[in-house]
Amino acid sequence: MRILVTGGAGFIGSEFVRSTLGGELPGSAGTRVTVLDRLTYSGNPANLAAVADHPDYRFVHGDIADPVIVDEVTAGQDAIVHFAAETHVDRSIVSAAEFVRTNVLGTQTLLEAADRNGVGRFVHVSTDEVYGSIEHGSWTERSPVAPNMPYAAAKAGADLLALAWHRTRGLDIVVTRCTNNYGHYQYPEKIIPLFVTNLFDGRPVPLYGDGRNSRDWLHVSDHCRAIQLVLRGGRAGEVYHIGGGTELTNRELTGRLLAACGAGWDMVTRVPDRQGHDLRYSLDITKIREELGYEPRVAFEDGLAATVAWYRANRPWWEPLKSALVPS
């Protein structure tokens, strides 16, 4: 199989590429991978260093909103796995234009090229944030989207475009929506690597509001395994939820990170809550479990310990990225 992976130099995309070329995902042996990545601040060639010399790997530096490049890299592909997106909520609140350009117009450009070039399958990777906030229970794939923030709205727009292309043009589209990811190679503006690397340097960690906001945590390797299951066996035109099975408030997560780094609550600084901060996300994963046999395999305690150990051992990877972050 020949697949195009957009955003393959990012956190989740690079894990998918490394795991695919390493034959670690079910049915991935012999897959030829082309990565298309613009290498914005969160796209990092170092994330793909382990496969840089693999004979079945090709990297193309380009923008998913550029129709010329997208048409060239899409031709001859059997499938597209579309990770490329602007994802940081705080950045979207400050400036939403790049989120609309990449997440909506970029997805439109990919869909048009996939249709024109006869791509067999298009997996559009999305997020639970498109649903807004849920006080009790869990969303199913039939729940309506109701995003509250610019990032989530741009992703919801991309989701709806993808599903519309399936209905109107017959394109083989599958949409996945996941909960919060964590693991190695995650850009250190996200909560787990931000807190861990701050604590390593003896710096305080910023906790939004009262810390009651609740999220489900999914290890990146489980997420990529689920995407592979959807790529190979998901039904066209369907949405599949992917979760990790560990729901924690931000305060509970902070406590675990402090313990993992040998720090106390005196290292926590309370900061004003984010505008429009969704209180709780929760996905029902019954559908992907029953149809494709997905279950999360990485226990949160084990995954978190491994993640902290990775950041402790890989300061040369994250330290330059932290120095480039603009203080909030």
Disulfide bonds with the S-S distance in Angstrom:
none
